Amino acid sequence: MNTAQPILELTRGRVVESKHFGSIIVVDSTGKILHSQGDSHTVAFLRSSAKPFQAIPFVERGGVEYFHFTQSELSISCASHETAQLHLDTVKAMQAKIGIQEDHLQCGAHLPGDAEMLRMVIKQDIKPTANFNNCSGKHTSMLAHAKMRGLPLENYLDHDHPIQQDILATFSEMCGIEKEKVELGIDGCSAPNFAVPIFNAALGMARLCDPRGLSEARATACGKITSAMTAHPEMVSNHGEFDCELMKAGSGKIVTKRGAEGFQIIGLMPGVYGENGVGIAFKVTDGDSSRMSENLESSARVRPSVTLEILRQLNVLNEAQLKSLAKFGPVKQLKNYRGLVTGESHPVFDLLT
């Protein structure tokens, strides 16, 4: 198969009302393709799924120790946080350690995803600032990297800034693709972002979880990042959000990071599925916009269900873990505003070997 395939469908009554298409790849840290669905060479922007890779050069150069960052602070450096109060407090504490101000951040501002904070913003007519951006942890760490090396802060997002060049070089090395073949774009937070075949993205994630064969400094940095993300998944997204809850259920053996427009990346530590680390990447062709409930809580339709179905087919999650994550899928009842069941959403793929 070399085109996107159906991966999730929604029914109303007995009729299939809509389908989502996409491509999936499962790769181990040696580059061996274990399973696939659709086109494993689909080129897609990682969007926020790139954040763990963007943190590597800073960690590799000793930035965590230089600024005495905690594991929570490293975790939020890889995050798409929801702007809960703990996220705002953590980012502010990082900026105090670095000696920068919030207005150094060039990520822009948006409304919080955390329901409690969103209610507060509305009720108190608070104008969101840069720290409210779900990428503020990443931007704060980029500024820390620049300041540690005595580099300019005012243009830290320029493609030719030394820290962005280091990030690009590291990303290409981790993903096994030449820098010149990485397609560049501007992310929603104004930072550079990368598009590569999903095979390479999955390979990078496998190596992040299983850095054997990399330099000692690189392997140590990868270990610190995955340990921080799994120890503090509430910083990567938020309590109750899918990435957080999956990593909690995985007990340090599963690393995951969502990206906008239907991208998702998952890493399995060595021993979880074979002796090597495993990377999983998939792209929902038509994107995966979130929907907000009457409780002001947002949820994605496709990525959580597809992720859980992949892990179910790989026998990575046991029944107790699947039960703890059941609100995310794989199969979900669909209800209308009155609470009547109208149909269901369910995955429709079988991974190929």
N, C-alpha and C positions, 0 to 999 in steps of 0.2 A: 504494500500500500504506500503510495507516495502523495496522498492528499489528505486533508483533514477529514476525520470521520465523526459520526454522531457519538457523543460521549454522555449526554444527559438529555432526557426527554420529560415533558410535562404532559399529564393527561387531564382531561375534564370528562367525567363519566368514563366511558369506554373508548373515547377518542383521543389520539395523540394530538394535542393542541399546538405544541411547539417543540423544537429540538435545538440543542446547542452542539456545535461541532468543535473539534479541537484535535491536537496531536500530543502524544505522551511518549516519553522515553525514560528507561531505567538503565543506568550504566554503573559499573563498578569502578573503583579507583584505578584500575589498570587500563580503563578505556573499553572494556568489553561490554557490548550491548546485551543486556539480560532480557529485556522485554520492550515492546513498543506498541504503539497504536497510532495510525495516521502517518504523518511525515516527520521523521526524526531529524530532518534537516531544515525544518521550518525556522526561518530567521525571525526573531522576536526581541523586542526590548524587554530586559529584565525588570525595568522600573525599580520599585523598592526591593525586589528580590536581590538586587545587586549590593545592598547595604553591607552584608557581612564581608564581602570582598573589598568594598571601599574602605573598611576599617583596618584591613591587614597592614598596609605600610606604616600607619601610625603606631600600631601595636608592635610591629616588627622592629621599629626604631626605638622602642622603650618608652613610648608615650604614656602608657598606663602607670609605670613607675615614676616617671618624671613629674607627673601631675598628681600622683597618689590617687588615681581613679579607683573606685570600688568596682566590684563585679556588676553591681546595678548600673553604674555609670557607663561601663563598657557595653553592657547589654543595650542600653538606650541609644548608644552610638550606632547600633545596627537596627534601629527600630522604626516602625511606623506607628508611633504611640497614638493614643486616643485623646490626649490632653486631659487626663484625669489629674487631680491635684498632686498626686505622687509624681507624675511625669513633669509637671511644671516645677515642682520643688527640686527634683533631681537635676534637671537641666540648669536651673538657676545656681545650684551648688557647684556644678561643673564650671560654669562661667566664672564664679568667684575664685575657684582654684586656678583657673587659667589667667585671670586678670583681664577679662574682656567684658563688654557690655552686650546686652541683648541686641542693641541696634547695630552691632557688627554683623549680625546674621543677615544674609541676603536671600532668604527662602520665602519671604512673604508671609502672610497670615491668613488663616481661615478659621471657620467655626470649629469647635471641638467635636470629636466623635463620642466622647464620654457623655452619657445621658445626664448625669448629675451636674457636670460642669456646663453642659449646654443649657440646662434649665437656669442655672445661675447667670450665665451670660445674657440670656433673654430677659430674665426678671430684673437684673440690675443694669441692663443696657450697657454691658461691658464691651468695649471694642477690642477684639482679639489682636494680639501683637505677635511678633515673630516666634516667640517661644511656644505659642499655641500650634504652630505648624507641626504636623506629625513627623516631619523630618528634622526638627530642631536639634535633636541629639546628634544626628549625623553632621549637621553643619557646625555645631559646637566643637565636635571632635576634629573636623577639618581645620577649623580656626586654631585649635590647640596644636595640631600638627604644624601648621604654618608658623605659629609663634615659637614653638620649641626650636625650630630650625632658623629663626630669625628672618623669615620670609615675609613679604608684604601680606597684609590682611585684606586690604581694600579690593583686591582682584583674585581672591582665593578660588573663585569659581571659573576663572578663565581656563579654557582647554590647555593653554600653554603654560599655566602656572606649574611650578615644580611638583606640588603635591598632587595635582590632577594628572600630571604625566606619570608620577609614581603609581598612582591608582590604576591608570590604564595599563601600564606595564605589568603590574601585579595581576590584574584581572586576566590579561591575555595569557600570562604564564600559568595561572591556576586552571584556566579553561582549555589550555592546549591549542591556542589559535594565535596566529601572528597579529601583532598590533594593527597592521595595515588592513586586516580583514575584519576588524571590529567596526561595525557601523556606529557612528556617534550621533547623539541627539541631545536635546535639552529636556530634563525631567520637569515634572510639575513644580518642583521646589527650586528650579533654575540651575541645579547642579548638572554636570555632564552625566549622560547615561549611555548604556551600551546595548546593542542588538547583535546577537550571535545565533547560530543554529542551536536549537534546544539541546542537541547532543552535547555541545560544548558547555552549556550552562550546567547540565546535569553532571558532567565530568568534573567541573570546578567544584560543585557541591560535594561530590564523592571525595575529592582530594582534601577539601576543607575538613571533612569528618575523619579522613584517614590520610594524614599528611606524610606517611612513610615514603622515604625517597626524596623528600624536599629538604632544603637546607635546615640546619638546626634552628635558626632564628625564625624561618617561615613556619616550620612545624610547631614551634612553641607558640607563635602568634595564633595559628589556627586553633590550637588547643585552648588557649585563653578565650577566644571568641566563642567557640561552641560551648565551652563550660559556662561562660557568663550568660549566654542566651538560654541555655537549658536550666540554669540555676535561678534565673530571674526572667521567666517568660512574660510576666506581667509588664515588664518594661518594653518588650518587643512589640506588644500590641496593647492589651489591657485584660484585666480579669474578665472572664466570660467570653472573650473574643476567641475565634477558632485557633489561630496560631498559638496563643497562650495555652489554651486548654489541651491541644494536641501535645504540646511539649510537656505539660504537666503529666498527662497520661503516659507519655513515653519514658518518664523517669530517667532522663539524661541520655537516652539512646536515640531519640529522634529530634532533629533540628528542622525547623520550617520557617519560611518567610514568604509572605504574600507580596505580590506586585500588582500594580494597577493594570487595567484592561485585560484581566483574565490570565495573568501569569502566576505560577506557583512553583516554588522550589522546595524540595524536601531532601534531607540527608539522613542516612541511617549509619550509625556507628559500626565499626567492624564487629562481626559476630552476630549482628541482628538478622542479616540476610546473607549468609555466606561469610567467609573469613575476611573479606575486604569491606571497606566502606562503600556505600552505595549512594548515588545521587539520582534523584527523580526530578524531572522538569516537565511541565506541560503548559500549553498555551490554549486558552479558549478563543477560538477564531473571532467570535463576535463580541469579545470582552465579557465582563462580568460585573455589571454595575450593582451597587448595594441598594437595598430597600430599607426604609425606616419604618418601624412599627409605631403603634400609638403610644408606646412607652419611650419613644425617641431612641430606640436601640436599632442599630443598623446591622444587616446581615447580607452576605453574598449568596446568590442562588446556586452557582455552579461549583466553584473551587472547593469548598469544604466537602461536598458530597463526592466529588471526583477523587479528591485526596483520600478520603476514607475508603472508597471502593478500591483504589489502587493498593492501599495497605492491607485491606481485607483479602484481596486476591493473592497478595504476597505472603499471607499468613503472618504478618508482622504484629498485628494487634489481636489479642485474645478476646474472648467474649465479654469479660468484665470491662476491658478498655473500650471496646465498641459500645457497650451499654452506657458507659459514662459520657460518651460523645454522641449519643443517639440524636440529640436535638439538632445536630449538624448534618445528619444523614447516616449512611448513604441514601436510604429511602426516607422521604419526608411526606407526610400528609399535607395537602394544600387546603386551606380553609378560607372562606370569604369573611367579610366584615361582621357577619352575624355569628360566626363560629361554626358554620356548616361545612362539612368535608365536601370538597368539590372534585378532588382528584389527588394525584400524587406526583412528585418528581422522583426520578430514579435513574441511576447510571445505566448505560446500554452498551458497554464495551467489555470485551474479553482481551486481556493483554496477550500479545503474541510473543512467542519465545524465539 
